[in-house]
Amino acid sequence: MKARIIAVAVAVLVFVPAAYSAGKTTHGARKTKTQTTIVIYASGDVNVQNLWQNNIIPHFEKENPGIYVKFVFSPHGADDGTTLARIGAAVKGRHWPGIDLVDAGLVTTLALDGLDQPVSKATAPNIKKVNPALLTPVKGAAIPYRGSSVVLAYNSNYVKTPPKTLADLLAWIKANPGKFTYNSPNTGGSGYSFAETVVDSFISAADLKQMDNGYVPNLESDWNQGLQALHGLTKYVYQGVYPNGNAATLQLLAQGQIWIAPVWSDQSLSALASGQLGPNIKLTQISNPSFTGGAAYLGVPKTARHKKVLYRFVNYILSPEAQQMIVNVMSGFPAIDIKYMGSAIQQKFEDVSANTLRPTFSTKMGNDFKAQWQQTVP
């Protein structure tokens, strides 16, 4: 796979020394000869774009005159495949890929494939404020900078006492046919989390740890019982189908078509704040087990430029000031331990900070799981 990626990259790579050209550049003031330029590539939804373009970058540049951050954004990760190939080819060829910092789902692949610079407290002292367990899934080669979790959303007009445990939730689904659904796991993380949580309930802690931290396909037979349980729920979900994406699930909740669903904490909090979801929609977390969550990671390609300046930027991202922006703009969890944040944040995220998120399967295990869900459940 790695060889094919690099081969494709060599065929399409056009090296542009001044800046990385893929995606859409959405931030950048006029730079001067005395400025040092670092380039960040990010992908995702508009909330990610807003976080970087209108918050973290301008505040950092104001506090660090002489450093210019060029921002390249790819909506919904349209350029992630090309970017992964470009970085792979550049690292192998020992030249700059046109990017110095990456915020995208591909960061995990970069880290596991040895294309990222290992994380070091010496270069970014604030990394000591992050739970070291979050470095394990990326082999210490990516920087956790924010977190989110999947939670249970419910319509309080109809659900007066929401389920407290996974067993309670499964019983509620069967007792209220058509009033629950989750998006297909390959179209969004909230549905993926529900599916994995059900499957995880049948797996030993020792096997789960291996699945979270590595690729162990010989253990995939452990999924059979849970996948069959999910298959048995199909007749109880809304219209017997699974929505296409996280946003589609939120829409069904907003319209009152369903009364309960797993949703992303940050996405649903933002929807509540904007009025997309009405005040009748409440959020809670289940237990035994809880839904999964995780950190979003930043990656520094091994051949990135200006590493001293770059890690000053990374260190700023892990500062309480920047972490507060993540809370305010995205309703995300701080990546640093909440003891470094203000008392209001400590109270808000006491039980759901990035330090207590239940991990999910490793990338390769997750891809296999999505394929098996598709073959077994619908």
N, C-alpha and C positions, 0 to 999 in steps of 0.2 A: 504493500500500500504506500509506504513512504517513498519507495523508488518511483512509483507511478506519479505521485504528487509532484516530485521534483522534476520528472520528465516533462509533465505538462507545464510546469512553471517555466522551465527553460524555453519552451516553445512560445509562451505568451509574454514572458518577462520583457518589459521595456524599462530600463533603469533610468530614473529621473533624479539626478543628484539634489535638486533644490527642494523637492517635496514629493510625497507619495501622491499619485494621481488618481487612484481609484476612489469611488464613492463621491460624495458631495462635500466640499469644504464649506463649513457653515460658520466659521469664526476666524477672525484674523485682522488685527490692526496693521497699519503700515509699519514695517520694521525698518530699523536703521542699521548702519554698518556695525554699530557697537553691540547689537543684540545677538544673543544666542538663541537659535530656534530649535525647539523640540516638537515632534509631530506625534499626535495621538490619533489612533484609529478607534472608533467606537461603532457598535451596531446595536439595533434594538428598536424600541418605540420612541415616540416623541418625548417621553419623560426622561429617557436617558440623554437625548440630545439637549434638552433644557437644562439638565443638571450640569453638564459640562460647559455648554456654550454660554449660558446666562448666569452661572453661579460660580462653580469651582474655578474655571479658567480666568475670568476677569478679576476675581478676588486675588488669586495667586499672582497674576501679572501686576496688579496694583501694589502688592506687598514686595514684589521682586522685580524692580525696574531693571531692564536690560535682558530679561528673559521673555521670549515670545513663544506662545504655545499655539501651534497650528493644529486646527481641529478638522478631522475628516470623518464624516458620518455616513453610515450605510443603513438606510431604513430597513428594518426587519432582517438584517444580515444578508442582503442580496449579494454583497461582495465578499462574504466571509470565505467562500471556497477559493476564490482567486487570491485573497489576502494570505490564506494559509499556504498556498502553493508559492506565492512570492517570497514569503519569509523563509520557507524551507529552502528554496533555491539560493537566497541571499546568504543564509547562514552557512550553507555548504560551500558557497563560493567566497565566503569571508568578505562580503561587502554589505553596505547599508541597504536594507530593504525599502527605504523610504518611510519607515515608521520607527518610532522609538518606544511607544507604549501602546498596548492593545487592551481594549475593554470590549470583549465579545465572547460568545460561547466557545470560540475556537481556542481560547487561552489554555483551557485544560489540555487540549491536544498538543499544543505547542510545548507545554510543560512536560507532559509524559513522553513526548518524542525527543526531548533533549534540546529543544530549539530556544528555550528561555534561559535567561540569566538566573542562577540560583538566588534565592532571597537571603539577604544578609543584614543583621542588625547594625553592622558597621556602616553600611551605605544608607539605610533608612531606619534610624533609631526608634521611630514610633512603631515599628513592627513588633517590638516587645510588648506593646499594649494589646496585641491581637492574640487570641487563643491559639497556641501552637498546634492544637489538634486540627485546625483548619488547613494547615499546610500539608498534612499527611496525604489527602487525596490527589495533590498535585506534586508530590515528591519534593516539596520545599522549593519549587521553581515558579511559583506565582503568588501574587499578593492579594489576599482577601481584603476588599475595601467597603463592602456593604453586604447586608443579608436580608433575606425575606423568608417567609414560611407560608405554607398552605394552611388555611384555617377553614372552619365551617361557617358558611353564611346561611342565615335562616330568616324567613319572613315572620316577624313577631306577631303579625295579625292572625296568623293561623297556627304557628308553633309557639305555644306558651312555655313549654319546657323542652329545650333542645337536648339532643342526645349528648351524653357526657363521655362515653367510651365508644370504641369502634364497635363493640358488640351491640350497644344501644342503637348506634346509627344503622347498622345492618338490619336490626329488628324494626326500626322505624321505616326504613325503605320498603320492607315487605308489607308493613301494615298500612302504608300510604302509597299504593301503586300510582305511577305517573307523576309523582310530585318531587322526584329527585332525578338528577342526571349528573354526568361528569363528561368533560370533553375527552375525545380519544387521546390516549397518551402521546401519540406522535404529533399532535397538533398543539400541545400546551402542557405546561408543567403542573397545573392544578389537577387536571385529570390523571396525569401520570402519577402524581403523588397519591391520589386516592387508590389507584390500582396497585401501586407498590405497597401501600400501607396494608391493604387486605392480604396481599401475598406474604408480606413480612411477618404477619401474625402467625403464620404456619412454619416459620423457619427459625432454627436455633440461633442464638446470639453469636456463636462462634462462626457459623457459616455466613451470617449477615456481615460480620466484620470483614471477612474475606471478599465478599461481593462489593462492599463499599470501597475497599482499598486496592483492588486489583481485578484482574480478568481471570475468572475461574469457571470456564464453561462446563466443566464436569459437575458443577453444583447446580446447574440450571434445572435439573430434574426436581429440585426442591420447590420449584414454582408450580408444579402440576396441581397440587391441591388448591392453592390459592386461585389459580387461573380458572379452575372448575367452579369455585365459589363465585367468582366474578361472572362467569358465563351464566350461572344460575340467577344472577340479578337482572339479566337483560330484559326479561319480561316485566320487570317492575320499574325500569327507568322510563323517563318521559318519551312517549311514542316509540319506545324500543330502539331509539337511535342515540348516537353520541355526537354532541355539537362539535363543530370545527373550530377549535381554539378557545382560549380562556375568555375572550371578550364575548363570544356567543353564549357562554354559560351565564355571564353577568347579565346579558340582555334578557335571557329567559327569567332570571330572578327579578329584574326590574319590571317586567311585564306581568309578573304574577303567575306565569305558566308553571313554574316550579316553586317549591317552598324551601328546599334545602339543597345546597351544593357545596363542593369544595372550591375554594377560590384562593388566589394569591393575596396575602395580607396587604402588600403595598398597593396592588392594583385596586383592590376593593376599598381600601381607605381613601384612595384618590377619587374613586367613583362616588363614594359617600360625600366627600368634601365638595365635589363639583355638582352634585345633585343628580348624577346619572342613576344612582341608587337612592331610593327614598329612605327617610328616617325609620321606616318599619323594618329595614334590613339590618340585622345585628350580626355580630361576629363572635365566634367562640372557638376554643380549641378542644379537641377530644384527647383521650388518653388510652393507654393500654392497647396499641401504641398511639402516640400522637402522629399527626401528618408530618411528612418530611419537610425540610427546609434546607437552605444552604447559602453559601457565600457566592457573591459575584467576584471574579478575580481579574486582576490586572497582570499583564505579562510584558516583560522587557526582553525583546529578541536579543540573542547573544551579540549580534553585530549592530546594536543600536549605537547612536552617537551621543556625545556629550553626557556620559553617564553620571558625572558628578552633579551637573545641573539637573539632569533627569531625576536623580534620586532625591534632590531637594524638593522637586514637585511631588514625587511619591510620598515623601515624608509629610508634606503639607496635606495631602489627601487623607492621611491617617491621623491628622490633628483633630482635636475636638471641634474646632471651628468648621472644618470641612465636613466632618461627620454630622454636625448639626444641620448642614445644608441638605445632606442626604435624607435626614429625618423630615425636614420641612418641605422639600421639593418632591420627594418620591414616597414618603411614608415608609422608607426603608429602615431596617435595623442598623444601628451602628456596628461596624466591624470590630472596633476596639472595645475593650471591656467597658461596660457601662459605668464602672466606678470612676472613669476619667471624664464622664459627661456630667451635666448639671443634674440637680435633684429631680427636676420634672421629667427628664429623659430616663433617669434611673427608675422612677416609679412606673413610667409608661411601658418600658421594655424589661421589667424585672424578670418575667418568666419566659420571654420569647426573644431575647437578644441573640446575636450571632454566636454567642458562646454556648448556647444551649440548643441549637438547632439539631434535629435528628437528621443524620446524613442520608443520602440517597445512593443508589448503585453507582459504581464507577461508569465512565462514559461508554466503554465497550459492553459492559454488562447491561447498561441501560438500553443500548441499541438492540441488543438481543431480546431484551424483555419487551420492548415495543413491538418487535416483529412477532414474538410469540403471542402477545395480547391480541394482535390483529388476526392471527391465524385461529385463535382459540375462542375469544370472548364474543365478538359480534355474531 
